[in-house]
Amino acid sequence: MKKSTIWSIVVVAVLALGGAGAYFYSSQQKQSQEQTASSSYSSHMQAGKEAVKAKKYSQAADEFDQAYQAKATAQAKNYQAQAENLADSVKLAKTTVKYASALNLAQKAQEQNGGYSVMTSQAKKLVKQLKAVKDNYDSEIKPLLNKAAKAMEDGDYDSAASTYSSILDLPYINGAYYAKVRSNVKDLLKEAKSKQEDSSSSSESSSSSSSDSSSKSSSKESSSSSSSAASSSASSSSNQAEGSGTSNNDKVGGSTVTSRDVQQIRTHLDNLGESTAGWSPQDLINLFNYAYQQGHTTIDSITKDDVEGYLKSGK
């Protein structure tokens, strides 16, 4: 056999062996990668399921996403979507009062195609809970909040504080999904109590100022009278300042103006942008009487023009 033929055979054999080796190496490498991906997939899927059992839905969603990155299966994708809906639902219910949105997300998780059976069961329970929470909020809590808000607008801070406190006394209010309600109501209650204290201090200060002014006036007018007459005049002035006496100065349109009415007048003027810091209760009653004569027969109907007209007439 010629040497050239022998060398050709040798070269072919070497190439064949090299190609076979390369193919074998490539095949082994691919198989190894698939085994690694499969192992990673299984590991993340199992970790996700464990997180679901602990109701750590955000963590579960992340694990299912990593499983999908390792091996793109429909199961991993469905599990991830289901976990994300549950995570978002719980977060909304615990940090806001958007119960309708939270309920919608829970229902999506419950109806997830190809979902994890454990999550489907948990979603079903969550839907039931959120329906009850939403019903309590819509039928009981919200009406009480509206009632308290109206009392605040009317300057009836005592009633507002009482209503806010009644919300915090509801038997279910300490539940996990009422956290935002509790936080909001506590802040509102604090505000109502603060305004209540400010109102009381302002009323006492105004009454004291009016009493002192009336007493000085009475003393000048009765300087030539007996001490008993002076004492009687001072007592009458004090009653008028408190808005609870029987003098005609306490009446508007034939009806007695109570201390609560006086506070409502003060609050109404504040809402109109008129400062009442220096106004005594009797000043406010006189203003109401002036407004009444202009045809404005209720406290809420008093206008800025009434205030200006009253001041020009000689407060």
Residue pairs with C-beta under 8 A, 6 or more apart in sequence:
37 70
37 71
38 70
38 71
40 66
40 67
40 70
40 71
41 67
41 70
41 71
41 73
41 76
44 63
44 64
44 66
44 67
44 70
45 63
45 64
45 67
45 75
45 76
45 79
47 63
48 59
48 60
48 61
48 63
48 64
48 67
48 79
48 83
49 60
49 116
49 118
51 57
51 59
51 60
51 63
51 83
52 60
52 83
52 116
52 118
52 119
52 122
53 118
55 90
55 122
57 83
57 84
57 86
57 87
57 90
58 83
58 87
60 79
60 83
60 87
60 119
61 80
61 83
61 84
61 87
64 76
64 77
64 79
64 80
64 83
65 76
65 80
67 73
67 76
67 79
68 76
68 77
68 80
74 114
75 114
78 112
78 113
78 114
78 115
78 116
79 115
79 116
79 119
81 112
82 109
82 112
82 115
82 116
82 119
82 120
82 123
83 109
83 116
83 119
85 105
85 106
85 108
85 109
85 112
85 123
86 105
86 106
86 109
86 119
86 122
86 123
86 126
88 105
89 102
89 103
89 105
89 106
89 109
89 126
89 130
90 102
90 126
92 98
92 99
92 101
92 102
92 105
93 99
93 102
93 130
93 133
93 176
93 177
94 176
94 177
94 179
94 180
95 179
95 180
96 102
96 180
97 137
97 180
97 181
97 184
99 130
99 133
99 134
99 137
99 177
100 134
102 130
102 177
103 127
103 130
103 131
103 134
106 123
106 126
106 127
106 130
107 123
107 127
109 115
109 119
109 120
109 123
109 126
110 120
110 123
110 124
110 126
110 127
112 119
112 120
112 123
129 177
130 177
133 175
133 177
133 178
136 170
136 172
137 181
140 170
141 167
141 170
141 181
144 163
144 166
144 167
145 167
145 185
145 188
147 163
148 159
148 160
148 163
148 164
148 167
148 188
148 192
149 160
151 157
151 159
151 160
151 163
152 160
152 191
152 192
152 195
154 264
154 267
155 199
155 263
155 264
155 266
155 267
155 268
156 260
157 192
157 193
157 195
157 196
157 199
158 196
160 188
160 192
161 189
161 192
161 193
161 196
164 185
164 188
164 189
164 192
165 189
167 173
167 181
167 185
168 182
168 185
168 186
168 189
172 178
173 181
173 182
174 182
199 263
202 266
202 277
203 259
203 262
203 263
203 281
206 279
206 280
206 281
207 241
207 242
207 280
207 281
209 278
209 280
210 241
210 280
210 281
210 282
210 283
211 237
211 238
211 241
213 280
214 234
214 237
214 238
214 240
214 241
214 282
215 234
215 237
215 238
217 237
218 230
218 233
218 234
218 237
219 230
219 234
221 233
222 229
222 230
222 233
236 245
236 247
239 245
239 246
239 247
240 247
240 249
240 250
240 282
241 280
241 281
241 282
242 259
242 281
243 250
243 257
243 258
243 259
243 261
243 262
243 281
243 282
243 285
244 250
244 258
244 259
249 282
249 285
249 286
250 256
250 257
250 285
251 257
252 285
252 288
252 289
252 292
253 292
253 297
257 285
257 288
259 281
261 288
261 299
262 281
262 284
262 285
264 299
265 284
265 285
265 287
265 288
265 299
265 302
266 276
266 279
266 284
268 299
268 300
268 302
269 276
269 279
269 284
269 287
269 302
269 307
270 276
272 302
272 303
272 304
272 307
273 304
274 304
274 307
276 284
279 287
283 315
286 310
286 315
287 302
287 306
287 307
287 310
288 299
288 302
290 306
290 309
290 310
290 313
291 301
291 302
291 303
291 306
291 310
294 306
294 309
296 302
296 303
296 306
